[in-house]
Amino acid sequence: MGDDQASGFEASLEDWQRIRAALLYLGRDLQHRSFAVSAERRPLLWEEQDRCLALAERLERWLQAGADGPAQGG
């Protein structure tokens, strides 16, 4: 999504908190799923898990800084 498309997207602080919680849940779910897949596929799940958790961490920092979320320039 480009900046021009994102500018029309509005999300409340509660929305960003919910997105963060969903990313944390998804990261944990990917970790659990990694135990049930082949060794070749496992690193892909771990990579995606790491990306989800890193994004959730970035969102947490924005939220703790008192911003309304990244779409509002926080």
N, C-alpha and C positions, 0 to 999 in steps of 0.2 A: 504494500500500500504506500503510495507516494505521500509527500507532505500535503499536497493539495487535497487528497482524499481524507487524510487523517484530520485535517483542520475542521471538518464537519462532524467529527466524532466527539461526542461529549460523554464523559463518565464521571460519576460522583466518587468521592473518597471511598464510600462503601463498595462501589463497583470495583475499584482498584484493589481493595482488600480482598474481595471475593476472587478476583483474577489471581492474586498472589496465592491465596489458599488453594485454588484449583491447580496452579503450577506445582505447588508442594505435593499435593495429592498425586498428581500425574508422575512426578519424579519418583515418589515412593512406589507407585504402582509399576513403573518400568523396572525398578530394581527387583521387585517380587517376580515379575514376568521373566526376568533374565535367567532365573533358575530353571525355567521350563523350556528353554530354547537351546539350540545347538551352539557349540563353542564358536562357530563362525559368525553367528548372528548376535551373540552376547555383547561384543564390543559396540555394535551399533546401538543397542538399547542403552548401554552405559553412557555412550556419547550423548544421546538424546536426554537421558536422565540428567547429566551434568548441565546441559543447556537449560533445561527447565528450572533446575535448582538455582543456577546462576541468575537467570532472569527474575526469579522470585526474590532473590537476595537484593538485586538492583531495585526492584519495586519497593522492598522493605526500607531501603535507605531513603528513597524518595518520600515514602510515607512518613518515616521518622523525622525527616527534615521539615515536615509540616506543609509540604506541597500538596496541591490538589491532585497530583498525579502527573505522569510524564507528558500527557497530551497538552497540559496547560503550561508546559515549560519548566516543570519542577525537576 
